[in-house]
Amino acid sequence: MCLAAPSQITHIEEGGFMAEVESFGNKRRVALIMVPTAKVGDYVLVHAGYAIQILDEEEAKESLRLWEEILCSQNS
């Protein structure tokens, strides 16, 4: 099973091929090769170090809410 996590782009490196994204307070570096039109502030789905899809803000926030609900239920 493959999972893609929603994250928000916080910085795009010079050249535009790599970005820093944030999700639940965690930052990581991802490749933008599959979403070349992505920009700072966009939400993207991240899988295996690659941003694979740009999400609209409402879709991203709903997805993050569901992820948080799942994570909280696992910790209780």
PQR file of N, CA, C, O and H, with PARSE charges and radii, in Angstrom:
ATOM      1  N   MET A   1       0.844  -1.174   0.000 -0.4000 1.5000
ATOM      2  CA  MET A   1       0.000   0.000   0.000 -0.0000 2.0000
ATOM      3  C   MET A   1       0.891   1.239   0.000  0.5500 1.7000
ATOM      4  O   MET A   1       1.883   1.307   0.725 -0.5500 1.4000
ATOM      5  N   CYS A   2       0.527   2.200  -0.811 -0.4000 1.5000
ATOM      6  CA  CYS A   2       1.269   3.460  -0.891 -0.0000 2.0000
ATOM      7  C   CYS A   2       0.427   4.584  -0.298  0.5500 1.7000
ATOM      8  O   CYS A   2      -0.784   4.651  -0.508 -0.5500 1.4000
ATOM      9  H   CYS A   2      -0.279   2.145  -1.400  0.4000 1.0000
ATOM     10  N   LEU A   3       1.083   5.452   0.438 -0.4000 1.5000
ATOM     11  CA  LEU A   3       0.411   6.615   1.009 -0.0000 2.0000
ATOM     12  C   LEU A   3       1.103   7.879   0.543  0.5500 1.7000
ATOM     13  O   LEU A   3       2.329   7.929   0.439 -0.5500 1.4000
ATOM     14  H   LEU A   3       2.067   5.397   0.609  0.4000 1.0000
ATOM     15  N   ALA A   4       0.319   8.886   0.268 -0.4000 1.5000
ATOM     16  CA  ALA A   4       0.851  10.206  -0.070 -0.0000 2.0000
ATOM     17  C   ALA A   4       0.338  11.179   0.981  0.5500 1.7000
ATOM     18  O   ALA A   4      -0.862  11.249   1.245 -0.5500 1.4000
ATOM     19  H   ALA A   4      -0.677   8.846   0.353  0.4000 1.0000
ATOM     20  N   ALA A   5       1.251  11.921   1.571 -0.4000 1.5000
ATOM     21  CA  ALA A   5       0.892  12.840   2.649 -0.0000 2.0000
ATOM     22  C   ALA A   5       0.785  14.269   2.134  0.5500 1.7000
ATOM     23  O   ALA A   5       1.635  14.705   1.357 -0.5500 1.4000
ATOM     24  H   ALA A   5       2.226  11.865   1.357  0.4000 1.0000
ATOM     25  N   PRO A   6      -0.242  15.009   2.551 -0.5600 1.5000
ATOM     26  CA  PRO A   6      -0.366  16.411   2.156  0.2800 2.0000
ATOM     27  C   PRO A   6       0.633  17.281   2.912  0.5500 1.7000
ATOM     28  O   PRO A   6       0.819  17.125   4.119 -0.5500 1.4000
ATOM     29  N   SER A   7       1.268  18.192   2.195 -0.4000 1.5000
ATOM     30  CA  SER A   7       2.249  19.107   2.782 -0.0000 2.0000
ATOM     31  C   SER A   7       2.165  20.449   2.076  0.5500 1.7000
ATOM     32  O   SER A   7       1.719  20.531   0.931 -0.5500 1.4000
ATOM     33  H   SER A   7       1.117  18.319   1.214  0.4000 1.0000
ATOM     34  N   GLN A   8       2.596  21.504   2.764 -0.4000 1.5000
ATOM     35  CA  GLN A   8       2.598  22.842   2.170 -0.0000 2.0000
ATOM     36  C   GLN A   8       4.024  23.242   1.825  0.5500 1.7000
ATOM     37  O   GLN A   8       4.941  23.060   2.624 -0.5500 1.4000
ATOM     38  H   GLN A   8       2.958  21.438   3.693  0.4000 1.0000
ATOM     39  N   ILE A   9       4.201  23.790   0.626 -0.4000 1.5000
ATOM     40  CA  ILE A   9       5.519  24.242   0.190 -0.0000 2.0000
ATOM     41  C   ILE A   9       5.872  25.527   0.929  0.5500 1.7000
ATOM     42  O   ILE A   9       5.118  26.500   0.895 -0.5500 1.4000
ATOM     43  H   ILE A   9       3.456  23.938  -0.023  0.4000 1.0000
ATOM     44  N   THR A  10       7.032  25.524   1.603 -0.4000 1.5000
ATOM     45  CA  THR A  10       7.474  26.703   2.346 -0.0000 2.0000
ATOM     46  C   THR A  10       8.637  27.416   1.676  0.5500 1.7000
ATOM     47  O   THR A  10       8.880  28.593   1.942 -0.5500 1.4000
ATOM     48  H   THR A  10       7.644  24.733   1.630  0.4000 1.0000
ATOM     49  N   HIS A  11       9.357  26.713   0.806 -0.4000 1.5000
ATOM     50  CA  HIS A  11      10.513  27.309   0.124 -0.0000 2.0000
ATOM     51  C   HIS A  11      10.821  26.480  -1.118  0.5500 1.7000
ATOM     52  O   HIS A  11      10.782  25.251  -1.079 -0.5500 1.4000
ATOM     53  H   HIS A  11       9.159  25.757   0.590  0.4000 1.0000
ATOM     54  N   ILE A  12      11.128  27.163  -2.218 -0.4000 1.5000
ATOM     55  CA  ILE A  12      11.576  26.484  -3.433 -0.0000 2.0000
ATOM     56  C   ILE A  12      13.014  26.899  -3.685  0.5500 1.7000
ATOM     57  O   ILE A  12      13.342  28.085  -3.703 -0.5500 1.4000
ATOM     58  H   ILE A  12      11.159  28.162  -2.250  0.4000 1.0000
ATOM     59  N   GLU A  13      13.867  25.899  -3.881 -0.4000 1.5000
ATOM     60  CA  GLU A  13      15.285  26.159  -4.105 -0.0000 2.0000
ATOM     61  C   GLU A  13      15.513  26.767  -5.489  0.5500 1.7000
ATOM     62  O   GLU A  13      14.701  26.599  -6.399 -0.5500 1.4000
ATOM     63  H   GLU A  13      13.601  24.936  -3.867  0.4000 1.0000
ATOM     64  N   GLU A  14      16.629  27.473  -5.627 -0.4000 1.5000
ATOM     65  CA  GLU A  14      17.006  28.048  -6.910 -0.0000 2.0000
ATOM     66  C   GLU A  14      17.023  26.934  -7.952  0.5500 1.7000
ATOM     67  O   GLU A  14      17.546  25.849  -7.700 -0.5500 1.4000
ATOM     68  H   GLU A  14      17.289  27.610  -4.888  0.4000 1.0000
ATOM     69  N   GLY A  15      16.459  27.201  -9.101 -0.4000 1.5000
ATOM     70  CA  GLY A  15      16.349  26.199 -10.152 -0.0000 2.0000
ATOM     71  C   GLY A  15      14.958  25.587 -10.205  0.5500 1.7000
ATOM     72  O   GLY A  15      14.524  25.119 -11.257 -0.5500 1.4000
ATOM     73  H   GLY A  15      16.033  28.083  -9.306  0.4000 1.0000
ATOM     74  N   GLY A  16      14.258  25.589  -9.074 -0.4000 1.5000
ATOM     75  CA  GLY A  16      12.868  25.159  -9.034 -0.0000 2.0000
ATOM     76  C   GLY A  16      12.616  23.662  -9.013  0.5500 1.7000
ATOM     77  O   GLY A  16      11.470  23.233  -9.144 -0.5500 1.4000
ATOM     78  H   GLY A  16      14.611  25.969  -8.219  0.4000 1.0000
ATOM     79  N   PHE A  17      13.664  22.856  -8.852 -0.4000 1.5000
ATOM     80  CA  PHE A  17      13.466  21.408  -8.883 -0.0000 2.0000
ATOM     81  C   PHE A  17      13.277  20.778  -7.510  0.5500 1.7000
ATOM     82  O   PHE A  17      12.776  19.658  -7.407 -0.5500 1.4000
ATOM     83  H   PHE A  17      14.595  23.205  -8.746  0.4000 1.0000
ATOM     84  N   MET A  18      13.670  21.482  -6.456 -0.4000 1.5000
ATOM     85  CA  MET A  18      13.550  20.960  -5.095 -0.0000 2.0000
ATOM     86  C   MET A  18      12.868  22.005  -4.216  0.5500 1.7000
ATOM     87  O   MET A  18      12.995  23.209  -4.438 -0.5500 1.4000
ATOM     88  H   MET A  18      14.076  22.391  -6.540  0.4000 1.0000
ATOM     89  N   ALA A  19      12.142  21.514  -3.213 -0.4000 1.5000
ATOM     90  CA  ALA A  19      11.435  22.423  -2.312 -0.0000 2.0000
ATOM     91  C   ALA A  19      11.482  21.889  -0.892  0.5500 1.7000
ATOM     92  O   ALA A  19      11.721  20.704  -0.658 -0.5500 1.4000
ATOM     93  H   ALA A  19      12.039  20.536  -3.032  0.4000 1.0000
ATOM     94  N   GLU A  20      11.249  22.792   0.050 -0.4000 1.5000
ATOM     95  CA  GLU A  20      11.039  22.404   1.438 -0.0000 2.0000
ATOM     96  C   GLU A  20       9.535  22.448   1.666  0.5500 1.7000
ATOM     97  O   GLU A  20       8.873  23.421   1.303 -0.5500 1.4000
ATOM     98  H   GLU A  20      11.055  23.754  -0.139  0.4000 1.0000
ATOM     99  N   VAL A  21       8.999  21.391   2.269 -0.4000 1.5000
ATOM    100  CA  VAL A  21       7.579  21.341   2.586 -0.0000 2.0000
ATOM    101  C   VAL A  21       7.415  21.098   4.078  0.5500 1.7000
ATOM    102  O   VAL A  21       8.327  20.609   4.744 -0.5500 1.4000
ATOM    103  H   VAL A  21       9.537  20.602   2.564  0.4000 1.0000
ATOM    104  N   GLU A  22       6.236  21.446   4.595 -0.4000 1.5000
ATOM    105  CA  GLU A  22       5.937  21.280   6.017 -0.0000 2.0000
ATOM    106  C   GLU A  22       4.601  20.584   6.164  0.5500 1.7000
ATOM    107  O   GLU A  22       3.635  20.891   5.464 -0.5500 1.4000
ATOM    108  H   GLU A  22       5.495  21.843   4.053  0.4000 1.0000
ATOM    109  N   SER A  23       4.567  19.639   7.092 -0.4000 1.5000
ATOM    110  CA  SER A  23       3.326  18.950   7.422 -0.0000 2.0000
ATOM    111  C   SER A  23       3.380  18.539   8.889  0.5500 1.7000
ATOM    112  O   SER A  23       4.303  17.840   9.305 -0.5500 1.4000
ATOM    113  H   SER A  23       5.351  19.390   7.660  0.4000 1.0000
ATOM    114  N   PHE A  24       2.406  18.964   9.661 -0.4000 1.5000
ATOM    115  CA  PHE A  24       2.336  18.658  11.091 -0.0000 2.0000
ATOM    116  C   PHE A  24       3.607  19.062  11.829  0.5500 1.7000
ATOM    117  O   PHE A  24       4.048  18.365  12.743 -0.5500 1.4000
ATOM    118  H   PHE A  24       1.656  19.531   9.323  0.4000 1.0000
ATOM    119  N   GLY A  25       4.193  20.190  11.432 -0.4000 1.5000
ATOM    120  CA  GLY A  25       5.377  20.700  12.103 -0.0000 2.0000
ATOM    121  C   GLY A  25       6.687  20.079  11.650  0.5500 1.7000
ATOM    122  O   GLY A  25       7.756  20.476  12.113 -0.5500 1.4000
ATOM    123  H   GLY A  25       3.835  20.756  10.690  0.4000 1.0000
ATOM    124  N   ASN A  26       6.612  19.116  10.758 -0.4000 1.5000
ATOM    125  CA  ASN A  26       7.815  18.462  10.238 -0.0000 2.0000
ATOM    126  C   ASN A  26       8.155  19.023   8.867  0.5500 1.7000
ATOM    127  O   ASN A  26       7.284  19.160   8.008 -0.5500 1.4000
ATOM    128  H   ASN A  26       5.744  18.794  10.382  0.4000 1.0000
ATOM    129  N   LYS A  27       9.427  19.346   8.669 -0.4000 1.5000
ATOM    130  CA  LYS A  27       9.873  19.871   7.382 -0.0000 2.0000
ATOM    131  C   LYS A  27      10.728  18.824   6.690  0.5500 1.7000
ATOM    132  O   LYS A  27      11.473  18.083   7.330 -0.5500 1.4000
ATOM    133  H   LYS A  27      10.134  19.235   9.366  0.4000 1.0000
ATOM    134  N   ARG A  28      10.605  18.779   5.363 -0.4000 1.5000
ATOM    135  CA  ARG A  28      11.436  17.871   4.582 -0.0000 2.0000
ATOM    136  C   ARG A  28      11.651  18.431   3.188  0.5500 1.7000
ATOM    137  O   ARG A  28      10.933  19.326   2.743 -0.5500 1.4000
ATOM    138  H   ARG A  28      10.000  19.381   4.843  0.4000 1.0000
ATOM    139  N   ARG A  29      12.633  17.900   2.522 -0.4000 1.5000
ATOM    140  CA  ARG A  29      12.998  18.334   1.179 -0.0000 2.0000
ATOM    141  C   ARG A  29      12.383  17.351   0.184  0.5500 1.7000
ATOM    142  O   ARG A  29      12.503  16.137   0.347 -0.5500 1.4000
ATOM    143  H   ARG A  29      13.216  17.173   2.884  0.4000 1.0000
ATOM    144  N   VAL A  30      11.725  17.884  -0.847 -0.4000 1.5000
ATOM    145  CA  VAL A  30      11.087  17.028  -1.847 -0.0000 2.0000
ATOM    146  C   VAL A  30      11.405  17.528  -3.252  0.5500 1.7000
ATOM    147  O   VAL A  30      11.744  18.694  -3.454 -0.5500 1.4000
ATOM    148  H   VAL A  30      11.628  18.870  -0.979  0.4000 1.0000
ATOM    149  N   ALA A  31      11.287  16.623  -4.214 -0.4000 1.5000
ATOM    150  CA  ALA A  31      11.489  16.957  -5.620 -0.0000 2.0000
ATOM    151  C   ALA A  31      10.180  17.467  -6.220  0.5500 1.7000
ATOM    152  O   ALA A  31       9.103  16.960  -5.909 -0.5500 1.4000
ATOM    153  H   ALA A  31      11.011  15.676  -4.050  0.4000 1.0000
ATOM    154  N   LEU A  32      10.289  18.473  -7.083 -0.4000 1.5000
ATOM    155  CA  LEU A  32       9.115  19.060  -7.738 -0.0000 2.0000
ATOM    156  C   LEU A  32       9.002  18.671  -9.209  0.5500 1.7000
ATOM    157  O   LEU A  32       8.199  19.256  -9.936 -0.5500 1.4000
ATOM    158  H   LEU A  32      11.164  18.885  -7.336  0.4000 1.0000
ATOM    159  N   ILE A  33       9.778  17.709  -9.655 -0.4000 1.5000
ATOM    160  CA  ILE A  33       9.833  17.359 -11.070 -0.0000 2.0000
ATOM    161  C   ILE A  33       8.457  16.982 -11.641  0.5500 1.7000
ATOM    162  O   ILE A  33       8.204  17.189 -12.828 -0.5500 1.4000
ATOM    163  H   ILE A  33      10.431  17.234  -9.064  0.4000 1.0000
ATOM    164  N   MET A  34       7.575  16.434 -10.808 -0.4000 1.5000
ATOM    165  CA  MET A  34       6.250  16.019 -11.281 -0.0000 2.0000
ATOM    166  C   MET A  34       5.206  17.128 -11.188  0.5500 1.7000
ATOM    167  O   MET A  34       4.103  16.991 -11.717 -0.5500 1.4000
ATOM    168  H   MET A  34       7.781  16.266  -9.844  0.4000 1.0000
ATOM    169  N   VAL A  35       5.552  18.227 -10.518 -0.4000 1.5000
ATOM    170  CA  VAL A  35       4.625  19.357 -10.372 -0.0000 2.0000
ATOM    171  C   VAL A  35       5.380  20.662 -10.635  0.5500 1.7000
ATOM    172  O   VAL A  35       5.537  21.475  -9.724 -0.5500 1.4000
ATOM    173  H   VAL A  35       6.449  18.338 -10.089  0.4000 1.0000
ATOM    174  N   PRO A  36       5.847  20.872 -11.865 -0.5600 1.5000
ATOM    175  CA  PRO A  36       6.711  22.023 -12.157  0.2800 2.0000
ATOM    176  C   PRO A  36       6.048  23.385 -11.974  0.5500 1.7000
ATOM    177  O   PRO A  36       6.745  24.397 -11.897 -0.5500 1.4000
ATOM    178  N   THR A  37       4.720  23.432 -11.901 -0.4000 1.5000
ATOM    179  CA  THR A  37       4.034  24.718 -11.724 -0.0000 2.0000
ATOM    180  C   THR A  37       3.792  25.054 -10.254  0.5500 1.7000
ATOM    181  O   THR A  37       3.229  26.104  -9.946 -0.5500 1.4000
ATOM    182  H   THR A  37       4.155  22.610 -11.963  0.4000 1.0000
ATOM    183  N   ALA A  38       4.210  24.175  -9.347 -0.4000 1.5000
ATOM    184  CA  ALA A  38       4.000  24.415  -7.911 -0.0000 2.0000
ATOM    185  C   ALA A  38       4.754  25.658  -7.460  0.5500 1.7000
ATOM    186  O   ALA A  38       5.829  25.977  -7.968 -0.5500 1.4000
ATOM    187  H   ALA A  38       4.668  23.322  -9.598  0.4000 1.0000
ATOM    188  N   LYS A  39       4.156  26.356  -6.483 -0.4000 1.5000
ATOM    189  CA  LYS A  39       4.788  27.570  -5.961 -0.0000 2.0000
ATOM    190  C   LYS A  39       4.677  27.587  -4.439  0.5500 1.7000
ATOM    191  O   LYS A  39       3.917  26.816  -3.853 -0.5500 1.4000
ATOM    192  H   LYS A  39       3.282  26.097  -6.070  0.4000 1.0000
ATOM    193  N   VAL A  40       5.440  28.470  -3.811 -0.4000 1.5000
ATOM    194  CA  VAL A  40       5.413  28.604  -2.351 -0.0000 2.0000
ATOM    195  C   VAL A  40       3.978  28.883  -1.908  0.5500 1.7000
ATOM    196  O   VAL A  40       3.291  29.730  -2.479 -0.5500 1.4000
ATOM    197  H   VAL A  40       6.058  29.096  -4.287  0.4000 1.0000
ATOM    198  N   GLY A  41       3.545  28.163  -0.890 -0.4000 1.5000
ATOM    199  CA  GLY A  41       2.190  28.298  -0.375 -0.0000 2.0000
ATOM    200  C   GLY A  41       1.248  27.226  -0.880  0.5500 1.7000
ATOM    201  O   GLY A  41       0.213  26.971  -0.263 -0.5500 1.4000
ATOM    202  H   GLY A  41       4.103  27.476  -0.425  0.4000 1.0000
ATOM    203  N   ASP A  42       1.592  26.587  -2.005 -0.4000 1.5000
ATOM    204  CA  ASP A  42       0.761  25.506  -2.531 -0.0000 2.0000
ATOM    205  C   ASP A  42       0.823  24.297  -1.610  0.5500 1.7000
ATOM    206  O   ASP A  42       1.820  24.064  -0.927 -0.5500 1.4000
ATOM    207  H   ASP A  42       2.433  26.794  -2.506  0.4000 1.0000
ATOM    208  N   TYR A  43      -0.264  23.537  -1.606 -0.4000 1.5000
ATOM    209  CA  TYR A  43      -0.293  22.250  -0.928 -0.0000 2.0000
ATOM    210  C   TYR A  43      -0.066  21.175  -1.981  0.5500 1.7000
ATOM    211  O   TYR A  43      -0.619  21.238  -3.079 -0.5500 1.4000
ATOM    212  H   TYR A  43      -1.074  23.727  -2.161  0.4000 1.0000
ATOM    213  N   VAL A  44       0.754  20.188  -1.636 -0.4000 1.5000
ATOM    214  CA  VAL A  44       1.050  19.095  -2.555 -0.0000 2.0000
ATOM    215  C   VAL A  44       0.942  17.765  -1.817  0.5500 1.7000
ATOM    216  O   VAL A  44       1.096  17.698  -0.597 -0.5500 1.4000
ATOM    217  H   VAL A  44       1.203  20.136  -0.744  0.4000 1.0000
ATOM    218  N   LEU A  45       0.673  16.707  -2.583 -0.4000 1.5000
ATOM    219  CA  LEU A  45       0.760  15.359  -2.038 -0.0000 2.0000
ATOM    220  C   LEU A  45       2.188  14.888  -2.223  0.5500 1.7000
ATOM    221  O   LEU A  45       2.752  15.026  -3.309 -0.5500 1.4000
ATOM    222  H   LEU A  45       0.547  16.761  -3.573  0.4000 1.0000
ATOM    223  N   VAL A  46       2.784  14.330  -1.170 -0.4000 1.5000
ATOM    224  CA  VAL A  46       4.174  13.885  -1.216 -0.0000 2.0000
ATOM    225  C   VAL A  46       4.227  12.377  -1.004  0.5500 1.7000
ATOM    226  O   VAL A  46       3.646  11.839  -0.061 -0.5500 1.4000
ATOM    227  H   VAL A  46       2.326  14.218  -0.288  0.4000 1.0000
ATOM    228  N   HIS A  47       4.945  11.709  -1.911 -0.4000 1.5000
ATOM    229  CA  HIS A  47       5.169  10.269  -1.799 -0.0000 2.0000
ATOM    230  C   HIS A  47       6.611   9.965  -2.168  0.5500 1.7000
ATOM    231  O   HIS A  47       7.080  10.355  -3.237 -0.5500 1.4000
ATOM    232  H   HIS A  47       5.417  12.145  -2.677  0.4000 1.0000
ATOM    233  N   ALA A  48       7.307   9.276  -1.290 -0.4000 1.5000
ATOM    234  CA  ALA A  48       8.681   8.816  -1.540 -0.0000 2.0000
ATOM    235  C   ALA A  48       9.614   9.950  -1.958  0.5500 1.7000
ATOM    236  O   ALA A  48      10.474   9.769  -2.819 -0.5500 1.4000
ATOM    237  H   ALA A  48       6.926   8.959  -0.422  0.4000 1.0000
ATOM    238  N   GLY A  49       9.437  11.127  -1.338 -0.4000 1.5000
ATOM    239  CA  GLY A  49      10.331  12.248  -1.612 -0.0000 2.0000
ATOM    240  C   GLY A  49       9.979  13.075  -2.828  0.5500 1.7000
ATOM    241  O   GLY A  49      10.733  13.969  -3.210 -0.5500 1.4000
ATOM    242  H   GLY A  49       8.738  11.274  -0.638  0.4000 1.0000
ATOM    243  N   TYR A  50       8.836  12.789  -3.445 -0.4000 1.5000
ATOM    244  CA  TYR A  50       8.392  13.532  -4.626 -0.0000 2.0000
ATOM    245  C   TYR A  50       7.026  14.154  -4.369  0.5500 1.7000
ATOM    246  O   TYR A  50       6.127  13.500  -3.840 -0.5500 1.4000
ATOM    247  H   TYR A  50       8.223  12.062  -3.135  0.4000 1.0000
ATOM    248  N   ALA A  51       6.876  15.419  -4.748 -0.4000 1.5000
ATOM    249  CA  ALA A  51       5.552  16.036  -4.776 -0.0000 2.0000
ATOM    250  C   ALA A  51       4.892  15.497  -6.041  0.5500 1.7000
ATOM    251  O   ALA A  51       5.415  15.682  -7.140 -0.5500 1.4000
ATOM    252  H   ALA A  51       7.606  15.950  -5.178  0.4000 1.0000
ATOM    253  N   ILE A  52       3.742  14.829  -5.894 -0.4000 1.5000
ATOM    254  CA  ILE A  52       3.139  14.157  -7.042 -0.0000 2.0000
ATOM    255  C   ILE A  52       1.860  14.818  -7.542  0.5500 1.7000
ATOM    256  O   ILE A  52       1.385  14.502  -8.633 -0.5500 1.4000
ATOM    257  H   ILE A  52       3.317  14.679  -5.002  0.4000 1.0000
ATOM    258  N   GLN A  53       1.298  15.735  -6.752 -0.4000 1.5000
ATOM    259  CA  GLN A  53       0.061  16.399  -7.164 -0.0000 2.0000
ATOM    260  C   GLN A  53      -0.114  17.682  -6.371  0.5500 1.7000
ATOM    261  O   GLN A  53       0.176  17.724  -5.175 -0.5500 1.4000
ATOM    262  H   GLN A  53       1.684  15.992  -5.866  0.4000 1.0000
ATOM    263  N   ILE A  54      -0.587  18.728  -7.036 -0.4000 1.5000
ATOM    264  CA  ILE A  54      -0.940  19.977  -6.358 -0.0000 2.0000
ATOM    265  C   ILE A  54      -2.391  19.854  -5.913  0.5500 1.7000
ATOM    266  O   ILE A  54      -3.254  19.451  -6.692 -0.5500 1.4000
ATOM    267  H   ILE A  54      -0.822  18.694  -8.008  0.4000 1.0000
ATOM    268  N   LEU A  55      -2.656  20.202  -4.660 -0.4000 1.5000
ATOM    269  CA  LEU A  55      -4.011  20.161  -4.112 -0.0000 2.0000
ATOM    270  C   LEU A  55      -4.562  21.571  -3.985  0.5500 1.7000
ATOM    271  O   LEU A  55      -3.813  22.518  -3.745 -0.5500 1.4000
ATOM    272  H   LEU A  55      -1.955  20.529  -4.027  0.4000 1.0000
ATOM    273  N   ASP A  56      -5.891  21.710  -4.149 -0.4000 1.5000
ATOM    274  CA  ASP A  56      -6.456  23.018  -3.828 -0.0000 2.0000
ATOM    275  C   ASP A  56      -6.518  23.117  -2.301  0.5500 1.7000
ATOM    276  O   ASP A  56      -6.521  22.102  -1.604 -0.5500 1.4000
ATOM    277  H   ASP A  56      -6.500  20.941  -4.344  0.4000 1.0000
ATOM    278  N   GLU A  57      -6.565  24.325  -1.804 -0.4000 1.5000
ATOM    279  CA  GLU A  57      -6.437  24.568  -0.366 -0.0000 2.0000
ATOM    280  C   GLU A  57      -7.506  23.847   0.455  0.5500 1.7000
ATOM    281  O   GLU A  57      -7.197  23.272   1.499 -0.5500 1.4000
ATOM    282  H   GLU A  57      -6.562  25.149  -2.370  0.4000 1.0000
ATOM    283  N   GLU A  58      -8.747  23.870   0.000 -0.4000 1.5000
ATOM    284  CA  GLU A  58      -9.826  23.217   0.756 -0.0000 2.0000
ATOM    285  C   GLU A  58      -9.609  21.707   0.831  0.5500 1.7000
ATOM    286  O   GLU A  58      -9.773  21.101   1.889 -0.5500 1.4000
ATOM    287  H   GLU A  58      -8.999  24.337  -0.848  0.4000 1.0000
ATOM    288  N   GLU A  59      -9.241  21.108  -0.299 -0.4000 1.5000
ATOM    289  CA  GLU A  59      -8.972  19.676  -0.336 -0.0000 2.0000
ATOM    290  C   GLU A  59      -7.813  19.323   0.602  0.5500 1.7000
ATOM    291  O   GLU A  59      -7.868  18.328   1.325 -0.5500 1.4000
ATOM    292  H   GLU A  59      -9.108  21.600  -1.159  0.4000 1.0000
ATOM    293  N   ALA A  60      -6.776  20.144   0.580 -0.4000 1.5000
ATOM    294  CA  ALA A  60      -5.605  19.902   1.427 -0.0000 2.0000
ATOM    295  C   ALA A  60      -5.972  19.996   2.902  0.5500 1.7000
ATOM    296  O   ALA A  60      -5.570  19.142   3.693 -0.5500 1.4000
ATOM    297  H   ALA A  60      -6.732  20.953  -0.007  0.4000 1.0000
ATOM    298  N   LYS A  61      -6.723  21.011   3.280 -0.4000 1.5000
ATOM    299  CA  LYS A  61      -7.085  21.189   4.688 -0.0000 2.0000
ATOM    300  C   LYS A  61      -7.974  20.052   5.184  0.5500 1.7000
ATOM    301  O   LYS A  61      -7.839  19.612   6.325 -0.5500 1.4000
ATOM    302  H   LYS A  61      -7.049  21.704   2.638  0.4000 1.0000
ATOM    303  N   GLU A  62      -8.879  19.577   4.335 -0.4000 1.5000
ATOM    304  CA  GLU A  62      -9.723  18.446   4.716 -0.0000 2.0000
ATOM    305  C   GLU A  62      -8.874  17.180   4.869  0.5500 1.7000
ATOM    306  O   GLU A  62      -9.066  16.411   5.810 -0.5500 1.4000
ATOM    307  H   GLU A  62      -8.988  19.935   3.407  0.4000 1.0000
ATOM    308  N   SER A  63      -7.956  16.972   3.961 -0.4000 1.5000
ATOM    309  CA  SER A  63      -7.062  15.817   4.044 -0.0000 2.0000
ATOM    310  C   SER A  63      -6.207  15.876   5.313  0.5500 1.7000
ATOM    311  O   SER A  63      -6.051  14.867   6.000 -0.5500 1.4000
ATOM    312  H   SER A  63      -7.799  17.597   3.197  0.4000 1.0000
ATOM    313  N   LEU A  64      -5.658  17.042   5.622 -0.4000 1.5000
ATOM    314  CA  LEU A  64      -4.865  17.206   6.846 -0.0000 2.0000
ATOM    315  C   LEU A  64      -5.702  16.952   8.095  0.5500 1.7000
ATOM    316  O   LEU A  64      -5.220  16.363   9.063 -0.5500 1.4000
ATOM    317  H   LEU A  64      -5.784  17.862   5.063  0.4000 1.0000
ATOM    318  N   ARG A  65      -6.952  17.395   8.072 -0.4000 1.5000
ATOM    319  CA  ARG A  65      -7.850  17.159   9.207 -0.0000 2.0000
ATOM    320  C   ARG A  65      -8.058  15.655   9.415  0.5500 1.7000
ATOM    321  O   ARG A  65      -8.034  15.169  10.546 -0.5500 1.4000
ATOM    322  H   ARG A  65      -7.344  17.873   7.286  0.4000 1.0000
ATOM    323  N   LEU A  66      -8.260  14.931   8.320 -0.4000 1.5000
ATOM    324  CA  LEU A  66      -8.462  13.485   8.417 -0.0000 2.0000
ATOM    325  C   LEU A  66      -7.198  12.769   8.893  0.5500 1.7000
ATOM    326  O   LEU A  66      -7.272  11.852   9.711 -0.5500 1.4000
ATOM    327  H   LEU A  66      -8.279  15.326   7.401  0.4000 1.0000
ATOM    328  N   TRP A  67      -6.038  13.188   8.380 -0.4000 1.5000
ATOM    329  CA  TRP A  67      -4.772  12.613   8.835 -0.0000 2.0000
ATOM    330  C   TRP A  67      -4.603  12.838  10.336  0.5500 1.7000
ATOM    331  O   TRP A  67      -4.207  11.928  11.064 -0.5500 1.4000
ATOM    332  H   TRP A  67      -5.978  13.933   7.716  0.4000 1.0000
ATOM    333  N   GLU A  68      -4.902  14.048  10.791 -0.4000 1.5000
ATOM    334  CA  GLU A  68      -4.756  14.365  12.213 -0.0000 2.0000
ATOM    335  C   GLU A  68      -5.695  13.500  13.056  0.5500 1.7000
ATOM    336  O   GLU A  68      -5.321  13.021  14.126 -0.5500 1.4000
ATOM    337  H   GLU A  68      -5.223  14.787  10.199  0.4000 1.0000
ATOM    338  N   GLU A  69      -6.913  13.309  12.562 -0.4000 1.5000
ATOM    339  CA  GLU A  69      -7.878  12.471  13.269 -0.0000 2.0000
ATOM    340  C   GLU A  69      -7.356  11.029  13.390  0.5500 1.7000
ATOM    341  O   GLU A  69      -7.459  10.411  14.450 -0.5500 1.4000
ATOM    342  H   GLU A  69      -7.217  13.698  11.693  0.4000 1.0000
ATOM    343  N   ILE A  70      -6.804  10.512  12.311 -0.4000 1.5000
ATOM    344  CA  ILE A  70      -6.254   9.151  12.322 -0.0000 2.0000
ATOM    345  C   ILE A  70      -5.068   9.060  13.272  0.5500 1.7000
ATOM    346  O   ILE A  70      -4.981   8.133  14.078 -0.5500 1.4000
ATOM    347  H   ILE A  70      -6.720  11.013  11.450  0.4000 1.0000
ATOM    348  N   LEU A  71      -4.159  10.018  13.179 -0.4000 1.5000
ATOM    349  CA  LEU A  71      -2.973   9.995  14.037 -0.0000 2.0000
ATOM    350  C   LEU A  71      -3.345  10.107  15.511  0.5500 1.7000
ATOM    351  O   LEU A  71      -2.758   9.429  16.354 -0.5500 1.4000
ATOM    352  H   LEU A  71      -4.230  10.770  12.524  0.4000 1.0000
ATOM    353  N   CYS A  72      -4.314  10.958  15.822 -0.4000 1.5000
ATOM    354  CA  CYS A  72      -4.736  11.119  17.222 -0.0000 2.0000
ATOM    355  C   CYS A  72      -5.387   9.842  17.741  0.5500 1.7000
ATOM    356  O   CYS A  72      -5.185   9.477  18.899 -0.5500 1.4000
ATOM    357  H   CYS A  72      -4.791  11.508  15.137  0.4000 1.0000
ATOM    358  N   SER A  73      -6.162   9.161  16.907 -0.4000 1.5000
ATOM    359  CA  SER A  73      -6.811   7.926  17.348 -0.0000 2.0000
ATOM    360  C   SER A  73      -5.787   6.818  17.582  0.5500 1.7000
ATOM    361  O   SER A  73      -6.007   5.944  18.422 -0.5500 1.4000
ATOM    362  H   SER A  73      -6.326   9.458  15.966  0.4000 1.0000
ATOM    363  N   GLN A  74      -4.675   6.841  16.854 -0.4000 1.5000
ATOM    364  CA  GLN A  74      -3.612   5.848  17.035 -0.0000 2.0000
ATOM    365  C   GLN A  74      -2.845   6.084  18.327  0.5500 1.7000
ATOM    366  O   GLN A  74      -2.312   5.143  18.915 -0.5500 1.4000
ATOM    367  H   GLN A  74      -4.496   7.551  16.172  0.4000 1.0000
ATOM    368  N   ASN A  75      -2.785   7.338  18.772 -0.4000 1.5000
ATOM    369  CA  ASN A  75      -2.022   7.693  19.970 -0.0000 2.0000
ATOM    370  C   ASN A  75      -2.833   7.625  21.254  0.5500 1.7000
ATOM    371  O   ASN A  75      -2.292   7.837  22.339 -0.5500 1.4000
ATOM    372  H   ASN A  75      -3.218   8.102  18.294  0.4000 1.0000
ATOM    373  N   SER A  76      -4.128   7.332  21.145 -0.4000 1.5000
ATOM    374  CA  SER A  76      -4.940   7.299  22.372 -0.0000 2.0000
ATOM    375  C   SER A  76      -5.303   5.889  22.775  0.5500 1.7000
ATOM    376  O   SER A  76      -5.981   5.690  23.783 -0.5500 1.4000
ATOM    377  H   SER A  76      -4.568   7.160  20.264  0.4000 1.0000
TER
END
